[in-house]
Amino acid sequence: MRRQTRKLMRGAALQGFIEGHGGVTEALPLPQDAAIRAHWAFQDDAVFDSPAMDSHFLEFSVEGAARGTARIDGMLTSPNVDALPGLVSFVPAGRDGRIDIHGTGLFLQVTLDAEMMESTARDLLRRGGEGSDLLGFNTLMVPEVTPLFRTLQVDPPRDRLAADALAQKFCTALVSNFSTGALASPPAEPTLSTAQMMRAVDLIEACLGLDLSLGRLAEALELPTWYFVAAFESATGIAPSDYLQERRVDRAREWLAEEAERPEEERLDLDVIARFCGLGDRAGMDAAFRRCVGTDASGRPVRRQ
């Protein structure tokens, strides 16, 4: 894990920090000496510098909707944030940044003890986690973490042992899915961590118009191609090549719908749209449409159903 020498804000001070920037908070009744702290936070429009903390920070969006940017060092996903209900955000200890959010929302915010996270990494990762780091994220794709937030909402642990056990579950899920180090005991069946899956999806989205091969995707994840293909299909129920094709067709459909709103003489040629969407030419786009949506792209806008 990264070690910081500069002064860090204590996790216990987070609630006061949020209130000092216009938020309204209410602490959950957790033991004060536990490895986890949590509070409710109602936040309206806010722009502030986010100080580095000595604890790991997690946030679960419960109600409302907000949009903005979160520029945090070491974040895994795009800095653009749509804080819709169900969004989970994670900022590792020692990372600072700038928050610029517009809208209102109710959030459940959690801080986790850094020593417990480091201990978890030593237990779970090869070579005791030496040289590894944690990636921050904003995502709806954290199946292991979301139920833990639900536990906090419905039945927050009142004693130290139960609270520390919940903190350990959070740490285990984060290290297992978002560490840059390899797990000491990888699963017998091909599988992708949440971080690897998000990385694959991000690469696919960024390269829809390019000649992206499965080999290049697997190489970016430092996995054999066969392993990546099997693990992706196991996780999603669809082969990565089919997923890529569907996303290209989705982009083409959106583009065609937008073009339909333009004067006919200003519309792009279908071969151009096909090329920019990674579908080759009009014939290739028609073939892809027939496979994915049961129709072709012959001059008519194909809108989402």
Helices and strands as residue ranges (DSSP letters): G 11-13, H 14-20, E 24-27, E 36-43, E 46-50, E 55-72, E 80-82, E 88-91, E 97-113, H 114-124, G 126-129, E 137-139, H 146-154, H 160-178, H 194-206, H 214-220, H 225-236, H 240-260, G 264-266, H 270-276, H 282-293
